Amino acid sequence: MTDVLAVADHRRGELRDVSYESITAGRQLADETGGDLHIAVISGTVDDFAAKLNRDGVDTIHTVSHGEEFNHDVYSQAITQLYDELAPQYVLTPNSVNGLDYAPAIANELDLPVVTDTVDLDNDGETLVATREMYGGKVETTTELEGDAVITIRGAEWPAAEGTGDATIEAFDADIDEDAIGSTVNGFEEVGGGDVDISEADLLVSVGRGIEEEENLDLIRDLADALGATLSSSRPIVDNGWLPKNRQVGQSGKVVTPDVYIAIGISGAVQHVAGMKGSDTIVAINTDPNAPIMDIADYAIVDDLFDVVPELIDEFDG
Ligand SMILES: Cc1cc2nc3c(=O)[nH]c(=O)nc-3n(C[C@H](O)[C@H](O)[C@H](O)COP(=O)(O)OP(=O)(O)OC[C@H]3O[C@@H](n4cnc5c(N)ncnc54)[C@H](O)[C@@H]3O)c2cc1C
């Protein structure tokens, strides 16, 4: 039997989507050997978070009430104590800023191997095969693991768990050594662009180098307004300083999973696709029918964006 302990991720009072995705990943792993799925939710409004995490497939949710925001030392201590108590074979953490902060530390503390940024996990009962992408997604590698391990999972690779579960919710009385807490989060400062979080948007209008000039961005803003969508972009637009960094989709930007992603004048380089391939429906507007974005587009408009976008604005505005 293989029990799995998955750790939820939250920030500023909101659970991150990857928390629900790790339920799916953890359930699949546990199912492969008939084990239980435990979820740990640490800090913040843990009872509220636990109620939201109680989705199909979760056996037990362990809440650790301590502070509001992520703290390296609190998470590390709570997770290692939960590991000692529950003896799971696998500890799953998000491959997020938080997860990457504590995963190596708990692996070191527990003397376990750590595999980061996994995009697929397959267990035949004896060996766990963890798949990772390298060279910007051009190469896939596999790592075979026997025994216990700490694994970080990439966001948007597993579907979010749904439904209402019947998990047992238990407060875990972690013995946090306050003297060992080296740093605390005192606040947040958003990078340029205000509070917009493109990873939470349902509808994204995304613009790439095909827009040619900064002043042409107004056309894309008008389309976003007409559709009630959020504006995002490929990296060159951000590198040019035309949009702030928090609008960038991709490997070195944000991972997004909207219902609809409209890629305008974006070629679909692997580093861009890594950030948006989890979108439900992808629409591409591009003059090049052979652009890589066409390989993953559900709908393709092979035409000049300067002709297509004004027509779309006319169609949807008012
Ligand atoms: C380590 C690393 C990390 C990276 N991280 C990211 C990342 O996070 N996000 C990211 O986006 N990129 C990232 N990149 C860059 C990436 O490799 C590409 O260079 C980038 O995604 C290309 O952006 P683009 O599609 O806007 O531009 P281009 O590749 O230049 O594509 C422009 C597209 O517009 C089309 N087009 C031109 N004119 C028109 C028109 N009038 N109407 C319609 N279509 C038109 C063209 O046919 C073309 O397909 C990274 C690269 C590296 C090396």
Ligand as a Chemical Component Dictionary entry (heavy atoms), coordinates in Angstrom:
data_LIG
# 
_chem_comp.id                   LIG 
_chem_comp.type                 NON-POLYMER 
_chem_comp.pdbx_formal_charge   0 
_chem_comp.three_letter_code    LIG 
# 
loop_
_chem_comp_atom.comp_id 
_chem_comp_atom.atom_id 
_chem_comp_atom.alt_atom_id 
_chem_comp_atom.type_symbol 
_chem_comp_atom.charge 
_chem_comp_atom.model_Cartn_x 
_chem_comp_atom.model_Cartn_y 
_chem_comp_atom.model_Cartn_z 
_chem_comp_atom.pdbx_ordinal 
LIG C1  C1  C 0 14.861 30.218 -21.164 1  
LIG C2  C2  C 0 13.772 30.825 -21.995 2  
LIG C3  C3  C 0 12.559 31.110 -21.384 3  
LIG C4  C4  C 0 11.528 31.659 -22.153 4  
LIG N1  N1  N 0 10.337 31.917 -21.539 5  
LIG C5  C5  C 0 9.302  32.365 -22.266 6  
LIG C6  C6  C 0 8.038  32.592 -21.683 7  
LIG O1  O1  O 0 7.836  32.429 -20.479 8  
LIG N2  N2  N 0 7.029  33.015 -22.479 9  
LIG C7  C7  C 0 7.187  33.251 -23.809 10 
LIG O2  O2  O 0 6.207  33.635 -24.477 11 
LIG N3  N3  N 0 8.379  33.054 -24.382 12 
LIG C8  C8  C 0 9.441  32.646 -23.642 13 
LIG N4  N4  N 0 10.645 32.481 -24.235 14 
LIG C9  C9  C 0 10.831 32.979 -25.624 15 
LIG C10 C10 C 0 10.347 32.003 -26.679 16 
LIG O3  O3  O 0 11.378 31.120 -27.024 17 
LIG C11 C11 C 0 9.886  32.750 -27.955 18 
LIG O4  O4  O 0 10.965 33.534 -28.410 19 
LIG C12 C12 C 0 8.690  33.646 -27.735 20 
LIG O5  O5  O 0 7.644  32.929 -27.119 21 
LIG C13 C13 C 0 8.191  34.156 -29.099 22 
LIG O6  O6  O 0 7.177  35.082 -28.867 23 
LIG P1  P1  P 0 6.100  35.388 -30.003 24 
LIG O7  O7  O 0 5.369  34.136 -30.342 25 
LIG O8  O8  O 0 5.309  36.557 -29.536 26 
LIG O9  O9  O 0 7.006  35.893 -31.221 27 
LIG P2  P2  P 0 7.393  35.192 -32.571 28 
LIG O10 O10 O 0 7.956  33.837 -32.337 29 
LIG O11 O11 O 0 8.228  36.169 -33.307 30 
LIG O12 O12 O 0 6.017  34.968 -33.325 31 
LIG C14 C14 C 0 5.241  36.011 -33.845 32 
LIG C15 C15 C 0 4.090  35.361 -34.593 33 
LIG O13 O13 O 0 3.230  36.362 -35.079 34 
LIG C16 C16 C 0 2.780  35.985 -36.362 35 
LIG N5  N5  N 0 2.399  37.205 -37.074 36 
LIG C17 C17 C 0 3.224  38.183 -37.533 37 
LIG N6  N6  N 0 2.505  39.179 -38.066 38 
LIG C18 C18 C 0 1.210  38.829 -37.956 39 
LIG C19 C19 C 0 -0.033 39.432 -38.322 40 
LIG N7  N7  N 0 -0.057 40.649 -38.890 41 
LIG N8  N8  N 0 -1.191 38.790 -38.039 42 
LIG C20 C20 C 0 -1.190 37.567 -37.454 43 
LIG N9  N9  N 0 -0.042 36.944 -37.091 44 
LIG C21 C21 C 0 1.140  37.577 -37.327 45 
LIG C22 C22 C 0 3.945  35.253 -36.992 46 
LIG O14 O14 O 0 3.504  34.378 -38.025 47 
LIG C23 C23 C 0 4.519  34.524 -35.802 48 
LIG O15 O15 O 0 3.975  33.216 -35.693 49 
LIG C24 C24 C 0 11.708 31.947 -23.523 50 
LIG C25 C25 C 0 12.934 31.620 -24.123 51 
LIG C26 C26 C 0 13.946 31.080 -23.368 52 
LIG C27 C27 C 0 15.253 30.748 -24.034 53 
# 
loop_
_chem_comp_bond.comp_id 
_chem_comp_bond.atom_id_1 
_chem_comp_bond.atom_id_2 
_chem_comp_bond.value_order 
_chem_comp_bond.pdbx_ordinal 
LIG C1  C2  SING 1  
LIG C2  C3  SING 2  
LIG C2  C26 DOUB 3  
LIG C3  C4  DOUB 4  
LIG C4  N1  SING 5  
LIG C4  C24 SING 6  
LIG N1  C5  DOUB 7  
LIG C5  C6  SING 8  
LIG C5  C8  SING 9  
LIG C6  O1  DOUB 10 
LIG C6  N2  SING 11 
LIG N2  C7  SING 12 
LIG C7  O2  DOUB 13 
LIG C7  N3  SING 14 
LIG N3  C8  DOUB 15 
LIG C8  N4  SING 16 
LIG N4  C9  SING 17 
LIG N4  C24 SING 18 
LIG C9  C10 SING 19 
LIG C10 O3  SING 20 
LIG C10 C11 SING 21 
LIG C11 O4  SING 22 
LIG C11 C12 SING 23 
LIG C12 O5  SING 24 
LIG C12 C13 SING 25 
LIG C13 O6  SING 26 
LIG O6  P1  SING 27 
LIG P1  O7  DOUB 28 
LIG P1  O8  SING 29 
LIG P1  O9  SING 30 
LIG O9  P2  SING 31 
LIG P2  O10 DOUB 32 
LIG P2  O11 SING 33 
LIG P2  O12 SING 34 
LIG O12 C14 SING 35 
LIG C14 C15 SING 36 
LIG C15 O13 SING 37 
LIG C15 C23 SING 38 
LIG O13 C16 SING 39 
LIG C16 N5  SING 40 
LIG C16 C22 SING 41 
LIG N5  C17 SING 42 
LIG N5  C21 SING 43 
LIG C17 N6  DOUB 44 
LIG N6  C18 SING 45 
LIG C18 C19 SING 46 
LIG C18 C21 DOUB 47 
LIG C19 N7  SING 48 
LIG C19 N8  DOUB 49 
LIG N8  C20 SING 50 
LIG C20 N9  DOUB 51 
LIG N9  C21 SING 52 
LIG C22 O14 SING 53 
LIG C22 C23 SING 54 
LIG C23 O15 SING 55 
LIG C24 C25 DOUB 56 
LIG C25 C26 SING 57 
LIG C26 C27 SING 58 
# 
